[in-house]
């Protein structure tokens, strides 16, 4: 797999039926290692190791219903009160992040109401903070460390 623009982490891998799987510490199971999953696992480790978010507040690959359509988000970090602190949209490293990517996460956020958004393809990371009153977002250099 490609080297990503994240610190180096150690992962657990497993081979089965000619497929490589990576252990997801949040879902507590091995998942097939696809390019997007490689980015997602790096991002999860980044949130835990660098940003100090507790594992117990992180959720991965859950379904939500948006305008009657079932969608899946990549990573959500909750606040202790159950509201959503951060949504992360992960793309494979070969996918260019563009306005469509931001529109996708913004649509998810109409339902989820997260304070922060992160979009990454493992190479480029973009962060923004929502301003719900003025219906806009402000780009940030990074997301805040966990401090609740």
N, C-alpha and C positions, 0 to 999 in steps of 0.2 A: 504494500500500500504506500501511497505517496506521503512524503514528509509534509506535515502541516505547520501552519504558523501558530502553534501552541507550544507550551513547554513539553518536554518528553515525559511520558507516563508509561508505567508498566501495565500491560494488559494480560489477561488470561485468554488463551486461544484453545480451540478444540477442532480437530478434523473429524468429519463424519460424512460418509457417502460422497466423498470428493468435494465437500464444501467446508470452508473454514468458518468457524463461528467465533464470536468474541463475547466475553462475559460482561453482561450489563449489571453493574452494581446496584442500580435502582430497581430494575425489574427482577433482579436476583435469578437470572437465567442466561443461558447462551443464546445469542441471536446470530443469524447468518450475517457474515461480514460483507456488506455492500459498501460502495463508496460513500453514500450518505450516512450509513451507520458508523463508519470510521470517523467522520466529522462529528456526529452526535456524541460518540463515546469520548472523544477528546474534549468536547465542550462540557460534558457532564463532569469529567475529572477537573477541568479548569474551574468550574463553578464551586466544586467541593474543595479542591486543593489551594487555589489561588484566591478565590473570592470568599471562601469560608462559609458558603451556604450549607446548612445542615442537610444531609441526605434525606431526612424525614420530611423536608419541605419541597423536595424535587419530585416531579412526576414526568414520566417519559411515554411518548407515543399513545396518547389517549384520544378517544373519539369525542367529537363535539358536533352538534347539529347547528348548521348555519343556513338560515332561510330554507329550512326543510331538507338540506343536503347534509349528508354525513361527511365530516372532514376529520383529519387527524392532525394534532399538533405534535411537534417534535419534543420540546422541553417546556415545562412550566415550573416556575418556582413560586410557591405560596408564601404569604405572610402567615404568622402564627394564628391570626384571626380567621384564616380561610380565604381571604381575598387574594387576588393574584398580584404578585410583585413583578414578575418577569415572564415574558414569552420569548422563546428562542426558536427561530426557524433555521433549520440546517439544510444545506444543499451539498451535493457532491462537489468536490473541488474543481471539476471541469465545468461546472455550471456558473455562468457569469451572473452576479447579483445586479439586478436592474430595478426599474420602477415597478415592474410586475411582481417582483419578489416582495417589495415593500407593500404593494397593494394587497397581496395575499395575507401578510401578517396583520395589516391594518384591518382587513375584513374580519379576521379571527378576533381581533381585539375589540371590535364593536360588541361582541358577545362577552368576551373574557374580562375586559376592563383592566388590563395590566398597567402598572405605572411605567414600566420599562420594556423596551423591545430590543431584541438582538437578532441580527441576521448574519449568518456566516456560511461560507463555503470552505472553511478551514484555512483558507489563504487570506481572505479579506474578511474583516469583522466590522459590522456597523452597529452602533448603539444609539438609541434615542429614548427620550423621556416624553411621556404623553402630557399634553395640556388639554384636558377634557373640556374645560370651560371655553377655551378659544378654538377647540376642535383642530388642533395642530400638534406637531411633535418637533422637538428640538434635538438635533444630533449632539452626541456626547463623545468625548475621547474614550470613555470606558463606562461600564456599569459600576455602580457603587459596590463596595464590599458589604458583606452581611454585617449588620450592626443592630439588629432588633433585639 
